[in-house]
């Protein structure tokens, strides 16, 4: 890490919102198939989002921000996985009861109390990810507890909700979404702010993932599980890092967000020292300076090059392109010298905070998005050009300048966002949702939503959850992951192998072959948790083998342990010949009986070999002969018996 910080000293606090897709045949509020992904589309819908008043007659700040971005939203539709419900042209069907059962299971696994009645609410989203402008969601469980690193991790609530669209592209004022993921049932697990280090955040994500996957009723694979990480430090505010795809990303993301907030608090203190304590103390003005750059060495600031860029990018007026003629605008930051280069994240400065706002809200995403006086580009006549800009807008030695460019109306929006971001800087850390990157840095995505975006869904009736229903679901629950970890760990199975078995759902198979077929628990754990990985990589269809056939396989191994040494050959045949019994496969491969006179085969291979014993070490000879012999005897004669005979033959040969 680029900077070392003491998480306890800065008061780091983190919590999670873990989203896990549920394994159901159809979506949550319609009868379309769930999990049917497509790469093409049959139709396109163009929409624009507008904010609505909450039940208290107020607008949500995030909704107003999204509306200000003036996005054109396109949805790509495929007839096989969407219907009129997803496009808000049909009221919702009743909630998928199978999905609700799975959600209740998950709540029970997470130690939650199940609520008596499920009430569906609407959660407003104007970023375009949901065509209706809101997500239907309902709380199912509350007040959960999980054993975690010698203490408890609190689960505030678990909700069932519909998944959003997949983003295809986001260019200027046009964003494109594919709707195949839309409406898939998922649960959102919200933890308390109980995590104090980046490593704890990673461990908590993995723990919740293992708990969710234990039932075998959730989807696996990239995108089936995503998490939002809420981070704050002492004196800061909650910042949500949105849509972290893999747990290991969290270590860098939380670390660098902690650094960012500490640095933003230091900037706040510096601004207060300079007398900037309220929005009224800030004097931020902007001016059209397009004419100053008509012959500039900075080609991207000249009108003709902007026109060329628009043509090359195929940015269409009213779609990707904003309104108004090309404009270069200078924003004067009075008394704010040396704030644009103020460090935030490692290798990032406060200017990057402005860049994120301009990109998202003003729709100016050309590169570079902005330039500024504290890191002015180096080119012939650069300082002379910067001086002319400063003179034009009346800058003093204590002022800084930001240059933005693009369609006129977008530059006006950008200038206002630069002012708003400086107002936020006076207050310290703004409540934001931020986009994660694999290197641990983040960028602005939107203002953090507030409670005003939630309101009841009058289209969906309440659903009573009976005690009998909960009792029946509880009776079918598998052991929680920590019990399996203790059981498997006691026989020497490594922690990583145990976690792999639980994540993939193979722990349930281990339990069945041990309980139903008398398999050795350690052997079964290594078989399903380690050895089958290689066969999967080689393309063997091992995941198509039923639990009944696995039981037959392990029963046969218990009777004839020597067959374990031929497991690769046997498993391949079992996967490729589902119509045959295990006994038939063993018979056809010649593994049924131990060959008589097999010692003579060992002797023959050693005596007839072209391997020169004088030019090869004993170890090399031994490995070579074992390879030749086991081609004939693997799975028929125990390897230890072959080793004993081979050692005897080699010893006599050396003498």
N, C-alpha and C positions, 0 to 999 in steps of 0.2 A: 504494500500500500504506500501511496505517495506521502501521506502524513500520518503520524502517530498521535492518537488522542486517547484520553482516559474516559471511557464511556460512563463510569460512575461519576466522575467529576462534572461532566457536562450534563448529567441527568438524562441520558438517552432512554426513551420509552418507545416501544414498538408493539403493534398488534396486527392481526391478520384478518383478511376476508378471503377465505379459500373457496373457489368455485369449482365444483365437480359435476360433470355431466352424468346423468343417470342412464342406466342401460334399460331402455324401454323400446317397444316396437313402434310406438307413435308419439307424437309431440304432446305438449302439455295441455293445450287448449284447442286442438283440432285433431283430425284423424290422419293427417299426413304422416308418412313414415319418418322415423327419427334416425338420424345417423346416415342418411343417404346423401353423400356428397357428390357434386357435379362440377365439371370444368367448363361446360358450355351453358347456354341459356336459350329459352324460347321467347322471352319477352323482356321489355324494359319499361320501367316506370320512373318518371321524373317527379320529384316532390320538393317542397320548401316547408321548413318547420317554423312555427310561430309559438311563442310562449303563451301559457294560459294562467289565469289567476288561481292561487291556491284556495283552500276552503276558508282561509282568513282574509282573502282579498289581496294577497301579496304575490309578487313575482319572485321566482327563484333566481338568484344571481347567476347561476350557471346557465339557465335557460336564456336570460337576457344576453349573456356573453355569446352564446351560440347563435342567437338571432342576429347579433351585430356582425358576425362573420359572413353573413349573406351567402351561405352555401347553397349550391345547386346539388341535389342529392339524387343519384341514379341507383336504382335497384335492378339487379340481374335476376330474372325469374326462370325457374325450370318447372315445367308442368308436373314432374314426378315428385317434387318435394315441397311445393307451396300451394296454397289455395287462397281464396278471397279473404279468409280470416287474417292471414299475415299482412295483407295490404289494408286492413282496417275497413274492408267493405262488407264484412259479415261479423256479427257478434260472436263472442267466444263460445265454444262448446263447454260442457261441464268439465271440470278438471279431471285429467287422467288419473283414475284411482290407483292404478298400478304404480304410477310415478309417486303418488302420495304415500303408498305403502313403503316404497323404497326410501323415501324421505324420512318416514317414521323410523324405519330400521336404522338409518344413519344417525338420527337423533338419539336413539337408544344406545348405539355404539359409542356415541360421544358423551354419554352420561347425562343427557338432557331430560328435563321434565316435559312431557308432551302436553300441549295446550288442549283445552276441551273443544274448541271450535276454531276452524281455520277461516280467516277472513282475507279475501283477496284485495290487494291495494294496487294502485298505479304509481309507478316510480318514473318521473318525467326524465326523458333523455332526448335532447334536441341535437345531438351530434350526428344524427342520421343512422345510428347503428340499429335502430328499431323503427320500422316505417310508421307505426302508430304514434310515435313520439313519446311512448311510455312503455315500461316493462311491467307485466303483471307478476306480482310477487306476494307471498304469504308466509308468515311466521308459523313454524310447526313445532319447534322445541326451544326451550330457554334454560338458563342456569345449569349448563353442563360443566363437567370436570374431567380432566384427563391427568393421569400421573405423568410428571414431566421433570426430569433431571432432579429427582429427589424432592420435588414439591408438586403443586398442582397448576395446571394451565386452565384458566377459566374460559368457558364457552358462553358468550353472552346470549347468542341466539343462533338458530339455524332456520333458514327460509328456503322454500321451494319457489323457483321462478323459471321463466323461459329465457333461453340463451338468445344472444343478439346475432346480427349478421357478421359475415367476415369481410374485412376491408380489402378491396382489390387495388385501389389507387386513390391518392389524394393530391390533387394538383390545383393550385390556385384556389378558385372558388367552386371547384367541382370535386366531389367525392363520390366514389363508386363502391357499392357493396354487393356481395353475393349473398343470396338469401337461404342457401341450403342448410346452414347451421341454425337459422332463426327458429325459435320455438322449441328446440330440444330441451327437455326438462333438466334442470340442474339444481343443486343445493348450494347455498352460500352459508358457510360456517364462519361466524364472527367471533374472534377471541377477545378477551379483555386485554388491556395494555400491560401485559405481564412480562414482556420480553425486554431484556436489558443489554444484549450484545448482538452483533450480527450473526454470530454462531448459534445463539439461541433461536434466532428467527429461522435459520436454515433447519435446525432440529425440529422446531414446531411445525414447519411446513411438511417435513417428511413424516412426522408422527401423525398429523391429521390425514395425510395421504394414505398411510398404512391403515388407519382406522377405517377410512371410507372404502378402501379396496378390499377389506377383509370379507365383506358380505358377498363379493362377486357380482354385485348388481350395479356397478358403475362402469363407465366407459374408460378404456385405456388408450394410450397413444398421445402424441403431441397435440395440444390444444384441448384435450378432454378435461384437463385440470389446469386452472390458472389462479394466481393469487394476487391480491392487492395488499401492499404493505403500508401500514400507517406508521409514520415516524415523527417524533418530535424530540427536542432537547429542552432543557430548563430555560424558560424565557421565550421559547419559540412557539410555534403553532403546529397543529397536525397537518402533515403533508402526506398525500396518498400517492404511492408509486403504483401505477395501474398496470394490470395485465402482465405480471412477471411470469414467464412461461416455464421456467425451471428453477428448482429450489436453490441450486448452487449460485445462481445470479444474485440471490439476496444478500450474500456476504458483502460483496462490493457495493451493492446499491445502498444498503443501510449505512455502511461505513461512510460512503461519500456524501450521502444526504445529511448525516450528522455533521460532517465537516462543512457542508454548505450552510446549514442553519447557524452553526457557530460563527462563520464568517459574515453571514447576513446580520447577525446580532451585533457584531463588531462594527459593521457599516452603519447600523442604526445609531450606535453610540457616537460614531464620528459625525454623523449628520446632526445629532443633537448638540454636539460641541460647537458646530458651525451655526447653530441657531435655527435649524430646520426641525421643528417639532410637530407641526400640523400641515395639512394640505395648503393652507393659506400662506405659509411661509415659503412655499416653492413658487418660483417664477420661471415657467417653461414656455417659451414662445417659439413659433416656427414660421418660416418664410419660404416662398417659392424661389429657388435659385437655379432653375433649369438653364437660364441663359449663361450662367457662369461656366457651364461645362460643355458648351457647344463644340469646343475644339480640344477638350480634355484628353490627356493620355489614358485616362480611365475610360476605356471604350464603352463599358456597360452603362456609363452615365450620359451617353450621347443618344439623341432621339433616333438616329438612323440605325444604331446597333440594337436599341430596344425593339424597333420594328422588325429587324432581322431575327432577333430572339423569339418574338411572338410567332413569326411565321414558321421558324424551325420547330418550335414546340407545339405548333398547331393549337394555340390558345385562342379560343373563340369568344368574341364579345357576348356577354350574357350567359356564358358557361364558365370556362376556366378564368377568363379575363374580367377584371373589375371595370368600373365605369369611369369615363373621363379620359382626356388626353394624357400623354406621357408627362410626368412631372418629377423633378428632383427637388426634394424638400430638406431644408436645414432646420434642425431643432436645437435651439439654444438652451443650455442647462445652466442657469445663472448660479454662480457660486459653487458649482458642483465639480470643479476640477479634481482630477485623480480619483473619481468614483467609478468611472467606466472600466478602468483596469483593476478595480478592487477584486481580489481573489475570492472565488466562491467554491466551486468544486475544483479538485486538482486539474490544472491546465485550463480551467475555465475562469472567466471573469464576470463582473456584473453586466458587461455588455451582452453576454450570452443570455442573461435573463431578459433583456430587451428584445433580443433576436427571437426568442421563443414566442413572446407575445405578438410581435409583428407578423411572424409566420402564420400563427394559428388564427388570430382575430382579423388582421388586415388582409390575409390571403397573399402576402408578398413572400413567396418562397424561392425566388430566383437566388442564385449564389453569386457573390455574397449577398446576404439579406440586408445588411447595413454596414457602413464604415463610420469611424469616429475619430475625433481629433487626438485622442490619447494613444492610438495605434494606427496612425494614418499611413496608407500605402506609400511605398518608396518608389518613385518614378521621376522622370525628368520634369522639373518645375512643380513638384508636389507641394513643397512648402509655400511657394508663391500662390498656388491655387487655394490652399487652405487659408492663407492670410486674407485672400479676397473674400472667401466665404465669411470669415470672422468679421471683417469690416462691414460686409453687407448686412449682417444681423446684429451688429453692435456688440461684439464680444469683448470682455475685459480679460486680463490675465488669469482671473479666477473662474472663468467659465469654460465649459466644454461644449462640443458640437457633435451632433449625430446627423448623418446624411442617410436619407431613405429615398427610394425612387420606385416608380411604377405608375399605374393609372391614378389620376388626380384624387379621386375619392378615397382610394386605398391609402394614399400617403397621408390624407387627413385623419383617417382612422388610426394609422400607425403612430402619428404624432400624439394623438390623444392617449393611446396605449402606453407610450413612453412616459407621458405625464403620470398616468395612473400607477405604473410600476414604480415610479419614484415616490409617490404617495405611500405605496405599500412598504417601500424601503424605510421610510421614516418610522413606520410602525414595527419594523423588524422582519419577521418571516410571514409571508402571506399564506393563507389557506389555499393550497393548490392541489390539483391532480397532475402528476408528472409521468411522462413516457419513459420507460426504462431502456437502457442499452446494455449490451453484453459486457462492456468495459466498466460498468458501474456508474457511469454518468447518466443524468436524466435531463429531460427538456420539458418545457411547459406544454401541457395538454389542454387543461381548462381550469377554471375556478372551481374550488371544491364545492360540491353541491351541499345545500342545507336541507333542513326538514320541510321547507315549504314546497319541495317538489313531490311530496307524498300525499296521496288523497285516496279515499275509498273507491273501489271499482264497483259501480252500481250494476254492471252487467253480470256479475258472478255471485251466486248465492253463497252464504256461509255453509261450511261442511262440519258436521258434528263428528268428533273423534271419540268413539266409545271405548270403554275400558277393555271390553272383550277383544276388540280389534287390536289394541296395543298388546294385550296379553298373548294373543296368538302369534303376533310378529316377534315378540320377545322370546317366545319358546323356540323359535327357529334360528336364533342368532348364533353365529359361530363364536369361538373363544376370542376375546380381544387380543390385539397384537402383543401386548406386554406379557400375557400368559404364554403365548407360543414362543416368544423370545426366551422366556425363562426355561421352558421345557426343552426347546431345541439347543439352547446354550449349554444346558446341563450335560448333554452328550457330546459336546465338543464342536458344534456347528458354529462357524464364524458369524459375527454380527451382520456383515455385508450379505452373506448368503441368506440369512434369516430374513432380512429386509427385502431382498429380491423375491423370495418365495411369497411374502405377504403382498408386495406390490403387484405381482403378476397374478395373484390368486392361486398359485400352485400350492400354497400351504394347505388349502382345503383338500387337494389330491393327496398330499403327504399324510394328512390325518386319516383319510379313508383307506389308503393302502396299508397303513399301520394298524388301524382299528379293525378293518374288515378282512385283511389278507395276511396279517401277521408279519408284515415286512419289518425289517430292522429300521428303526426311526432315523438313525444317523445315516445309514446307507441311502434311504429314501430321500432325505434332505439334500445330500450331495448329488444324488441322481437328478432330481428335478430342479435343484437350485444352481447347479454348476455344469454337470455333464451334458444336459440337453441343450445348453446354450450353443455348443459347437455344432450340434446337429441342425439347430435352427439356422445358424449362419450358413451351413452347407445346403440349405434348402429342403431338408427333410420335413415332411408334413406331420411332425410329432404332435402338434396341437389338435389334430383331428382324431387322435386316439381316445376312445371313450374310457371312462373310469372303470367300466367292467373289464375291458381288455387289459388295462394296467393292473387290475387285481389278478387276472389270470396270469399275467407276466410275473408278478411278484410271488404268487403261489408256486409257480414252477421253479423260480429261483430258490425258494425256500427248500424245495425238495431236491433240486440238483444245483447246488451253489456254483458248480463249475461253469454253468451257462452264463453267469454274471460276466465272465471274461469275454464272451461273445455278444455282449449287449448291443454294441453298435450295429452289428450285422442283423441281430434279431429285431431291434427297434425299427430299422429301415424297412425290413420286410413286413412288420406289423402295420406300419403306416401305409405301405404301398399295396397291401393285400387285405383290406378290411373284411372281405368275404370269407377269409380263412380263419380257423381257430389257431390259437397259439401252439397247440400240440401238433396240428398239421404242418405249421411252418417249421417247427423244430425237426419233425420227421423228415421233411423234404430237404432240409439243409444238411442232413447227415449228422446232426448233433444229438440224436436221441440216445445213442449208446457210446460207450467208451471202446475205442478200437483195441483189439488184442495185438500184442507184439509191437506196441508203439515205441518201446525202447529201441527196437531194431531200426526204426525210422530215424531216430536221433543219431544212432551210430552211423547209418548210411549217409546222412546229410553231412556229418562231420568228416567221414572218410573220403567222400567223393567231391568235397569242396575244392575249388581252385584257389582259395585264400591261403596265402603263404604264411605259415605260422612264424617263420623266422623274421619277417618284415612287418609284423603286426603285433600290437600289444595284446595281452590276455583280455583286457576290457573290450578292445575292438573286436576280437574274435568272438567273445561271448555275445555281444550285441548282435553281431552279424548272424550267428547261428540261431539265436533265439528268434530273430525275425523270420528266418527261413522255416524253422520248426513250427512256430505258432501259426503260420499260414495253413498248416495241415491239422494242427491239434487244438487250436484255440476253441474253447467252449466244449471240448471233448475230454481233455485231460487237464487237471489243475496245473496252473503255471508253476507252482512250487515243486510239483513232482517233476516237471520237465527240467526245471533249474537244477534239481539234485542230480538227475541222470546226466545232463549236459556238463555239469561241473566235473563229474566223475570221468567222462570221456575226455574232456579237455586236459584234465590232470594226467591221465595215462598218456595222452598224446605228447604232452610236454616232457614227461619222464622218458 
